[in-house]
Amino acid sequence: MGEALLQLEGITKRFGATVAADRLSLTVFRGEFFTLLGPSGSGKSTILRIIAGLERPESGRVLIEGKDVAQVPPWRRGLGMVFQQYALFPNMNVARNVAYGLRVRGVPEDRIRSRVAQLLALVGLSGLAEKDVTVLSGGEQQRVALARALAVEPPLLLLDEPLGSLDEKIRREMQVELKHIQRQTGTTFVYVTHDQEEALTMSDRIAVIHRGVCVQCDVPEVLFRRPKTRFVASFFRGSNVLEADVVEAVRGRLHIRIGGTVIALEASGGQPTGSRVSVAIRAEHLRLGPRAADRRVRLIATLRDVVYRGTNVDHLLEMADGQHLIATSTQREAEAVGSSVPVGFDLEHVVLLEDDRSAPSA
Ligand code: ADP
């Protein structure tokens, strides 16, 4: 998968009774867009600050290019940082802000001029070089902050919710642009966000962080389609997480009962007959009414409500055992609210979840 640029090995950090990083290990490869994703308070910023050297771990090691950086101060780690608060120099114009790091390093003026022009073109701000930064919009200011951080060509750029204060439309545009800029420059990004959609849009790989633990680390498609634990499944919007009874466990196969129907899943074992397991099925994989007929598995549920969401329509369902399900489709299904409806899905869309002792509290 390429060369490891950053390695965290068994990092632990507590603040009183709070564990912000719990024996956390992960590897970021050169050129990757790597995202730390998790709810607020899960430890993402602390992990970033530990990488930057702004916070000291109690135990564990941070390696950059294979070297333990415990004794290396933040300014010698060769990292760039971009935060939600852009922290631009208000007394300097756009060009001077971008040029700052180059000037500090004594780069000749003609080289600075061409580099600044190149960076402003990269972030889409050509023509604004002489503008006062205080009159720029939030999105423009964030672009200046990004150009300033990239100016000195750091091998690793740390970004902590950099789009957090932008409004929805600008944020979405910037997501695509950021990814583009990351590819073009080949800079390794470690990006912190609590927004699953943002993480899925931009990242090469995502580490899902919960209470300082990395619960799953993989490419976006795998996290989205094959969540490992209840927490990961519940964190990605649109997953139904259901409880099921194990009716039989034999030779790598698990027969489980969901809403009165028994289905067989491949399983590596560990779940004895009589125990309860959790499974995830994404809302867009459920079919209702006549469209359920050609699916391998069929249940009966009561349609409780229909919620129009613009592009999609959510059908809120309740099974006989009281468990709730959401089926999403592009249009409202014909069934009446309050009626019993067949719900169909295919076995390949059922994901058996591992126990997650740190299941989400909210
Ligand atoms: P996230 O970035 O995922 O929102 P943080 O890393 O900021 O999470 O925080 C993780 C936990 O550590 C939170 O409970 C937070 O309150 C706590 N924490 C972070 N920094 C400090 C600090 N300097 N002093 C005390 N508690 C802190």
Boltz pocket constraint, residues with backbone or C-beta under 6 A from the ligand:
constraints:
  - pocket:
      binder: B
      contacts: [[A, 15], [A, 18], [A, 19], [A, 20], [A, 38], [A, 39], [A, 40], [A, 41], [A, 42], [A, 43], [A, 44], [A, 45], [A, 46], [A, 47]]
      max_distance: 6.0
